[in-house]
């Protein structure tokens, strides 16, 4: 496993390729009309707001983790990797900027559905369950508590929002209206299969994947392809197995490997003497929060692939 470099990259600045879009974390550049260079920056978003301070090494760690999972899960679903070296499509001067933090991928027609799978009750799912005993229209048994393992993983999709907006939880029936029954069903079934396989692998490493989200696209020949990032701490809720039972018994959130540490700090952060309202600009992250978050991402990767 390569160690991430100490220089943080908040925003890439390639001039040899046309910029397609900047997301919360990734900068995407066009490589001809059939490929995309995805550069994972060290930006961190929380509550759909991009923090001003980068997390050193985060983009490289996310990329290594995504590549690990694409390799493990390739027999379940094809993915968007081309197998070509990202450095081969930029100028030699720009190669150090993208090395270790980039993927050269197929250009696909993205499907506007976040494919969310939950194996445990947490976050917005826990909030929704308390109100309705259901999550995204999926009924659940009475008596579940925060962080409880669900009888079976459930599919709770979301509609992808525009930049700066919050993704919206929707029902499976709504995805059928959006993309048709056959495609909606295939995405649901594939997502649950991928989650189950990954959760089993993670457990052997002493890690619980509480929930995750996948993104899919269609290749020109109509093949359904797993794309974007996969099973990183940015898109998934990872818990170490140690500490889980105690947190469950206490009704608390288990310790996590994702950006929950930043979210918890932001929940109590003050701006001009008032609680932050979760709109940009975000409060400045203290060095301690940046360092602890970077350490969490490193530990997650080391446990998984070390």
C-alpha positions as CSV (number, residue, x, y, z in Angstrom):
1,X,0.0,0.0,0.0
2,X,1.5,3.4,-1.0
3,X,1.6,6.1,1.6
4,X,-0.3,9.3,0.7
5,X,1.8,12.4,0.0
6,X,1.8,15.1,2.6
7,X,0.8,17.9,0.1
8,X,-3.0,18.4,0.2
9,X,-4.8,19.1,-3.1
10,X,-8.0,21.2,-2.6
11,X,-8.6,21.8,-6.3
12,X,-6.8,20.3,-9.3
13,X,-5.6,22.6,-12.1
14,X,-5.0,20.7,-15.3
15,X,-4.6,22.6,-18.5
16,X,-3.9,19.7,-20.9
17,X,-7.5,18.4,-20.7
18,X,-10.9,20.2,-20.8
19,X,-12.6,20.4,-17.4
20,X,-16.1,18.7,-17.4
21,X,-17.2,19.4,-13.9
22,X,-16.1,19.8,-10.3
23,X,-18.1,17.8,-7.8
24,X,-17.9,17.8,-4.0
25,X,-14.7,15.8,-4.1
26,X,-13.8,14.9,-7.7
27,X,-12.7,17.0,-10.6
28,X,-13.7,15.4,-13.9
29,X,-11.8,16.0,-17.2
30,X,-12.7,14.9,-20.7
31,X,-10.3,12.5,-22.5
32,X,-11.7,12.5,-26.0
33,X,-15.4,11.8,-26.1
34,X,-15.4,8.3,-24.6
35,X,-13.3,8.6,-21.4
36,X,-13.1,10.7,-18.3
37,X,-10.1,11.4,-16.0
38,X,-11.6,11.5,-12.4
39,X,-9.2,13.3,-10.0
40,X,-10.1,12.8,-6.3
41,X,-9.1,16.0,-4.5
42,X,-8.6,16.3,-0.7
43,X,-11.8,18.3,-0.4
44,X,-14.3,17.2,2.3
45,X,-18.0,17.9,2.2
46,X,-20.4,17.6,5.1
47,X,-24.1,18.4,5.0
48,X,-23.6,19.0,1.3
49,X,-21.3,21.9,2.0
50,X,-17.6,21.8,0.9
51,X,-15.2,22.6,3.7
52,X,-12.6,25.3,3.0
53,X,-9.8,23.2,4.4
54,X,-8.6,20.0,2.7
55,X,-7.9,16.7,4.4
56,X,-4.3,15.8,3.4
57,X,-4.0,12.4,1.6
58,X,-7.8,11.9,1.5
59,X,-8.0,11.7,-2.3
60,X,-5.3,9.1,-2.6
61,X,-6.8,7.0,0.2
62,X,-10.3,7.2,-1.4
63,X,-8.9,6.2,-4.8
64,X,-6.9,3.2,-3.3
65,X,-10.0,2.0,-1.4
66,X,-12.3,2.3,-4.5
67,X,-9.8,0.4,-6.6
68,X,-9.6,-2.3,-3.9
69,X,-13.4,-2.7,-4.1
70,X,-13.7,-2.6,-7.9
71,X,-11.2,-5.4,-8.0
72,X,-13.1,-7.5,-5.4
73,X,-16.5,-7.0,-6.9
74,X,-15.9,-7.2,-10.6
75,X,-17.5,-10.6,-10.9
76,X,-20.9,-9.2,-9.7
77,X,-21.1,-6.1,-12.0
78,X,-18.8,-4.5,-14.6
79,X,-17.2,-1.2,-13.6
80,X,-16.1,1.9,-15.4
81,X,-12.3,1.4,-15.1
82,X,-10.5,1.3,-18.5
83,X,-7.3,-0.2,-17.1
84,X,-5.2,2.6,-18.7
85,X,-2.8,4.7,-16.6
86,X,-4.2,8.1,-15.7
87,X,-0.7,9.7,-16.1
88,X,-0.8,8.6,-19.8
89,X,-3.4,11.3,-20.7
90,X,-1.9,14.4,-19.0
91,X,1.3,16.3,-19.7
92,X,4.5,15.1,-17.8
93,X,4.4,18.3,-15.7
94,X,0.9,17.6,-14.5
95,X,1.4,13.9,-13.7
96,X,2.5,14.5,-10.1
97,X,-0.7,16.4,-9.5
98,X,-2.9,13.4,-10.3
99,X,-0.6,10.4,-9.4
100,X,-2.3,8.0,-7.0
101,X,-5.5,10.0,-6.8
102,X,-7.0,9.4,-10.3
103,X,-9.0,6.9,-12.3
104,X,-9.2,6.9,-16.1
105,X,-12.8,5.6,-16.7
106,X,-15.4,5.0,-19.5
107,X,-17.7,7.9,-20.2
108,X,-21.2,6.6,-19.4
109,X,-24.7,7.9,-19.4
110,X,-25.3,8.4,-15.7
111,X,-28.5,7.2,-14.1
112,X,-30.0,9.9,-11.9
113,X,-30.6,7.6,-8.9
114,X,-28.4,7.2,-5.8
115,X,-28.6,3.4,-5.1
116,X,-28.6,3.4,-1.3
117,X,-28.4,0.1,0.6
118,X,-28.8,-0.1,4.4
119,X,-27.8,-3.1,6.5
120,X,-28.2,-1.2,9.8
121,X,-30.4,1.6,11.1
122,X,-28.5,4.9,11.2
123,X,-28.5,8.5,10.2
124,X,-31.5,9.7,8.3
125,X,-32.8,6.1,8.2
126,X,-33.0,6.1,12.0
127,X,-34.8,9.5,12.0
128,X,-37.3,8.3,9.5
129,X,-37.9,5.0,11.3
130,X,-38.7,6.8,14.5
131,X,-41.4,8.7,12.8
132,X,-43.0,6.1,10.5
133,X,-41.5,2.6,11.3
134,X,-40.3,2.6,7.7
135,X,-37.4,3.9,5.6
136,X,-38.1,5.3,2.1
137,X,-41.4,3.4,2.1
138,X,-39.8,0.1,3.2
139,X,-41.7,-1.1,6.3
140,X,-39.5,-2.3,9.2
141,X,-40.3,-4.3,12.4
142,X,-41.2,-2.6,15.7
143,X,-38.7,-2.3,18.4
144,X,-35.5,-1.5,16.4
145,X,-33.0,0.9,18.0
146,X,-30.3,3.3,16.7
147,X,-27.6,1.3,15.0
148,X,-29.6,-2.0,15.0
149,X,-28.8,-4.6,12.4
150,X,-31.8,-5.0,10.0
151,X,-33.3,-8.4,9.4
152,X,-32.2,-8.1,5.8
153,X,-30.4,-5.2,3.9
154,X,-32.9,-2.8,2.4
155,X,-32.8,-0.7,-0.7
156,X,-33.6,3.0,-0.1
157,X,-32.8,5.1,-3.2
158,X,-32.3,8.8,-3.4
159,X,-32.8,11.3,-6.2
160,X,-29.5,13.0,-7.1
161,X,-29.6,16.7,-6.4
162,X,-28.0,19.6,-8.1
163,X,-24.7,20.8,-6.7
164,X,-25.2,22.4,-3.3
165,X,-28.6,20.8,-2.8
166,X,-29.5,17.8,-0.6
167,X,-30.2,14.4,-2.2
168,X,-33.8,13.5,-1.6
169,X,-34.8,10.0,-0.3
170,X,-37.4,8.5,-2.6
171,X,-39.3,5.2,-2.8
172,X,-38.5,2.3,-5.2
173,X,-41.8,3.1,-7.0
174,X,-40.5,6.6,-7.7
175,X,-37.4,5.1,-9.3
176,X,-39.6,3.0,-11.5
177,X,-41.4,6.2,-12.7
178,X,-38.0,7.8,-13.4
179,X,-36.1,5.0,-15.2
180,X,-38.6,2.1,-15.9
181,X,-39.3,-1.1,-14.1
182,X,-36.7,-3.3,-15.7
183,X,-33.7,-0.9,-15.0
184,X,-34.9,0.1,-11.5
185,X,-35.3,-3.6,-10.5
186,X,-31.9,-4.5,-11.9
187,X,-30.2,-1.6,-10.0
188,X,-32.0,-2.6,-6.8
189,X,-31.0,-6.3,-7.0
190,X,-27.4,-5.6,-8.0
191,X,-27.0,-3.0,-5.3
192,X,-28.1,-5.4,-2.6
193,X,-25.9,-8.2,-4.0
194,X,-22.8,-5.9,-4.1
195,X,-23.5,-4.6,-0.5
196,X,-23.9,-8.2,0.9
197,X,-20.6,-9.3,-0.8
198,X,-18.7,-6.2,0.5
199,X,-20.2,-6.4,4.0
200,X,-19.0,-10.1,4.3
201,X,-15.5,-9.1,3.2
202,X,-15.4,-6.1,5.5
203,X,-16.5,-8.2,8.5
204,X,-13.4,-10.5,8.0
205,X,-11.3,-7.3,8.5
206,X,-13.2,-6.3,11.7
207,X,-15.3,-3.6,10.0
208,X,-19.1,-3.2,9.6
209,X,-20.5,-1.4,6.6
210,X,-23.7,0.0,8.0
211,X,-24.9,1.6,4.7
212,X,-23.5,2.7,1.4
213,X,-24.6,4.3,-1.9
214,X,-23.7,3.2,-5.4
215,X,-23.9,5.0,-8.7
216,X,-24.5,3.4,-12.1
217,X,-24.3,4.4,-15.7
218,X,-25.2,2.9,-19.1
219,X,-22.5,2.1,-21.6
220,X,-23.2,2.8,-25.3
221,X,-24.2,-0.8,-25.8
222,X,-26.7,-0.6,-22.9
223,X,-24.6,-2.5,-20.4
224,X,-25.3,-1.4,-16.8
225,X,-21.9,-0.3,-15.2
226,X,-20.9,0.5,-11.6
227,X,-19.3,3.9,-11.7
228,X,-17.9,6.9,-9.7
229,X,-16.5,5.9,-6.3
230,X,-17.5,2.6,-4.5
231,X,-17.5,1.8,-0.8
232,X,-15.3,4.6,0.4
233,X,-15.7,6.3,3.8
234,X,-17.2,9.2,1.8
235,X,-20.1,7.1,0.4
236,X,-20.4,4.5,3.2
237,X,-20.8,4.4,6.9
238,X,-18.0,2.2,8.3
239,X,-17.9,1.0,12.0
240,X,-15.2,-1.0,13.7
241,X,-16.7,-4.2,15.2
242,X,-15.1,-3.4,18.5
243,X,-17.3,-0.8,20.3
244,X,-20.3,-1.6,18.3
245,X,-22.2,-3.7,20.9
246,X,-21.6,-1.2,23.6
247,X,-22.9,1.7,21.4
248,X,-25.9,-0.4,20.4
249,X,-26.8,-1.1,24.0
250,X,-26.5,2.6,24.9
251,X,-28.5,3.7,21.9
252,X,-25.6,5.7,20.6
253,X,-23.9,6.1,17.2
254,X,-21.0,3.6,17.1
255,X,-17.5,4.9,16.5
256,X,-17.0,5.4,12.7
257,X,-14.4,5.6,10.0
258,X,-16.4,8.1,7.9
259,X,-16.6,11.9,8.2
260,X,-19.0,11.6,11.2
261,X,-16.1,13.1,13.3
262,X,-16.4,16.3,11.2
263,X,-20.2,16.2,11.3
264,X,-20.2,16.0,15.1
265,X,-17.8,18.9,15.3
266,X,-19.9,21.0,12.9
267,X,-23.1,20.2,14.9
268,X,-21.7,22.2,17.8
269,X,-19.7,24.8,15.8
270,X,-20.7,28.5,16.2
271,X,-20.7,31.2,13.6
272,X,-21.1,34.7,14.9
273,X,-22.2,33.4,18.2
274,X,-24.9,31.1,16.7
275,X,-25.0,27.5,15.7
276,X,-23.9,27.0,12.0
277,X,-26.9,26.8,9.8
278,X,-25.4,24.2,7.4
279,X,-25.1,26.6,4.5
280,X,-21.9,27.8,2.8
281,X,-19.5,29.0,3.8
282,X,-18.6,26.4,6.4
283,X,-16.8,27.2,9.7
284,X,-13.0,26.8,9.5
285,X,-12.0,23.3,10.6
286,X,-9.5,23.3,13.5
287,X,-6.2,21.5,12.9
288,X,-7.1,18.8,15.4
289,X,-10.3,18.0,13.4
290,X,-8.4,17.8,10.1
291,X,-5.7,15.6,11.6
292,X,-8.2,13.2,13.3
293,X,-10.2,12.9,10.2
294,X,-7.2,12.1,8.1
295,X,-6.2,9.5,10.6
296,X,-9.7,7.9,10.4
297,X,-9.4,7.6,6.6
298,X,-5.9,6.1,6.9
299,X,-7.0,3.6,9.5
300,X,-10.0,2.5,7.4
301,X,-7.8,1.8,4.4
302,X,-5.1,0.0,6.4
303,X,-7.6,-2.3,8.1
304,X,-9.2,-3.1,4.8
305,X,-6.1,-3.8,2.6
306,X,-3.2,-4.0,5.1
